[in-house]
Amino acid sequence: MARRPNIVFITTHDTGRHFGCYGVRTVHTPNIDRLAAEGVLMEDFFCTSPVCSPSRGAMMTGLWPQRNGLMGLSHPPSSWTFNDGVQHLSHILRGAGYRTALFYHQHEVMPWDIDRLAFDDWYAKQEGFHRPADTVAAEFASFAASLTPEQPPFYAQIGFGETHRKWDAGGVEPDRSTGVTVPPYLVDNEAARADAALLQGAVRKVDDAVGIILKALEENGLAENTIVVFTVDHGLEFPRAKWYLYDPGIETACLVRWPAGGVDGGHRVRQLVSNVDVTPTLLDLIDVAPPLPLDGIAFTRLLRDPAAPATRDMIFAMYLMGGSQPEARCVRTRTHKLIRNFSNLRVFRTPVDVAAPRFEPDTCPVTQLYDLAADPLEFDNLSGRAEHAAVEADLNGRLWRWLEAVGDPILHGPIWVNIYRASHDAYEQWKRQTAGA
């Protein structure tokens, strides 16, 4: 049997598709752009949630957040966790004979719960949140140089703190060297430009680190038979992006390169893909069967033939924070999106002025419907208009069927936040204790 490929899985925070290879010409990303030119770029890749943990959890398990249990942030006070028995990609690969290594950061579990995952080694251990990306990449370079041909293939999961706010952490400097790109859903003023310049500085730091990783693979003879995945947990941390189900909150980059496996050539795939599909795809590429059926759909054939038939005609995403925060679900096709809201919120005036964000006087509607071809910024809600009734009914049906299929608890009432559950359990305990008094 041929030696299985190594896997290097690189993630950043809060960066969406803010890279040169995705058309943002003012960011300095030569290494990430090179990875795209040598591999495959997914143009219409979306995450399952516009916040870190549920998106990463779905990506690393191949299960929707409602099915793996990680529906909200893993850190306190939210403290969501995987359901018992759920296998992370690290579990599956270690079971398949891989040496598994974590470099710095993940957000599927808290650092003190790292044993819930299956990493043999943890390099550049997390001490605080912002360890500079280049130091993390240097740890990987040392790891790569220490490998010998007799050792098993490795899975390296590399997480960078950049580009999480605050963007100037870790020595990041604003970058206006080739101008500044302000996303079109924001008012283009100096406040937005200053913010975007800091973001661009953080992206540049990530790119430098990616360059260190790619160089280490080449210098140690590992590049040809290593699957490199570069992706992002969710959209940019700007108003109306992260924390929301509009496209800027759920659109993410995904680049894959594996020269020995025919995943190369600089192809660009314009098909809908969800990050819940990543784990099934990696397992398919290395010919490892998942221990249990997964929700994701392998997009292997698209990596080798961008003209292959689509694996999906719609993607889904969910957002849960609990308490007074947003609670919403969405379905998106190539042409339309429907968002269903389950909490009372107000919506931003658009475009948003980051210097003085303002909300509309009315609350967010129960349903939002957008024609993405005519209104890509999702400013004009078409829900309730007679001429769009057929599309709205179709998307509502698709969304309800998905919520039923994944057993979304929102169908049975508001979802309890953990502090409420703890107090409710205390009440039940008090009732039992006093029942016979």
Buried (B, 14 or more C-beta within 10 A) or exposed (E): EEEBBBBBBBBBBBBBBBBBBBEBEBBBBBBBBBBBBBBBBBBBBBBBBBBBBBBBBBBBBBBBBBBBBBBBBBBEEBBBBBEEEBBBBBBBBBEBEBBBBBBBBBBBBBEEEBEBBBBEEBBBEBEEEBBBBBEBBBBBBEBBEEBEEEEBBBBBBBBBBBBBBEBBBBEBEBBBEEEBBBBEBBBBEEBBBBBBBBBBBBBBBBBBBBBBBBBBBEEBEBBEBBBBBBBBBBBBBBBBBBBBBBBBBBBBBBBBBBBBBEBBEBBEBEBBBBBBBBBBBBBBBBEBEBEEEBBBBBBBBBBBEBEBEBBBEBBBBBBBBBEEBBBBBBBBBBEBBBBBBBBEBEBBBBBBBBEEBEEEEEEBBEBBBBBBEEBEBBEEBBBEEEEBEEBBEBBBEBBBEBBEEBEBBBEEEEBEBBBEEEEEEEEEEEEEEEEEE
